Amino acid sequence: MDTKSKVRDVLVNLLKVKPDELKDDLTLQESIGVDSTEMVESVIALEKSFGVKLSPKEITKNSTVNDIANNIQSKLAK
């Protein structure tokens, strides 16, 4: 599974949304209306799934799935 697919899978399962509701190029706020608590939960879930440390400033409700996947991919490449 590629990074973006895994990010989508984690967010869909955590936030209990349908896969087609989560748009790759829209912010999480625009796409599914996440709030700050959901974002903290998302950061924690993504850290556990990928084994990387993420700052809440790096991944915000204004991030897109593409942004998040690229951020994680860059950390995995180090």
C-alpha positions in Angstrom: 0.0 0.0 0.0 1.4 3.4 -0.9 1.7 6.3 1.6 -1.4 8.2 0.3 -3.6 5.1 0.3 -2.5 4.3 3.9 -3.1 7.9 5.0 -6.6 7.7 3.5 -7.3 4.4 5.1 -6.2 5.6 8.6 -8.3 8.8 8.3 -11.4 7.0 6.9 -11.3 4.5 9.7 -10.6 7.0 12.5 -13.0 9.7 11.4 -15.7 7.3 10.4 -16.3 8.8 6.9 -16.9 7.2 3.6 -13.8 7.0 1.4 -15.5 9.1 -1.3 -16.0 11.9 1.2 -12.3 12.3 1.8 -10.9 14.3 -1.2 -7.2 14.2 -1.9 -6.9 17.8 -3.0 -9.3 19.5 -0.5 -8.3 20.4 3.0 -9.6 18.1 5.7 -11.8 21.0 6.9 -13.3 21.5 3.5 -13.6 17.8 2.7 -15.0 16.4 5.9 -15.2 19.2 8.4 -12.7 18.0 11.0 -12.3 19.8 14.3 -9.2 20.3 16.4 -9.8 17.2 18.5 -10.2 15.0 15.5 -6.9 16.5 14.1 -5.0 15.6 17.3 -6.5 12.1 17.1 -5.5 11.9 13.4 -1.9 13.0 14.1 -1.6 10.3 16.8 -3.1 7.6 14.6 -0.8 8.5 11.7 2.2 8.5 13.9 1.4 5.0 15.1 0.6 3.7 11.6 3.8 5.1 10.0 6.2 5.1 13.0 7.2 8.7 12.5 6.9 11.8 14.7 4.5 14.4 13.4 4.0 17.9 14.7 0.4 19.2 14.9 1.7 22.3 13.1 2.8 20.1 10.2 -0.6 18.4 9.9 -3.6 20.7 10.4 -7.2 20.8 9.4 -6.0 23.0 6.5 -3.8 20.1 5.2 -5.0 18.0 2.3 -4.5 14.2 2.1 -1.8 14.9 -0.6 0.0 17.3 1.9 -0.1 14.8 4.7 1.1 11.9 2.5 4.0 14.0 1.1 5.0 15.1 4.7 5.0 11.5 5.9 6.8 10.3 2.8 9.6 12.9 3.3 10.0 11.7 7.0 10.2 8.1 5.9 12.8 8.9 3.3 15.2 10.2 6.0 
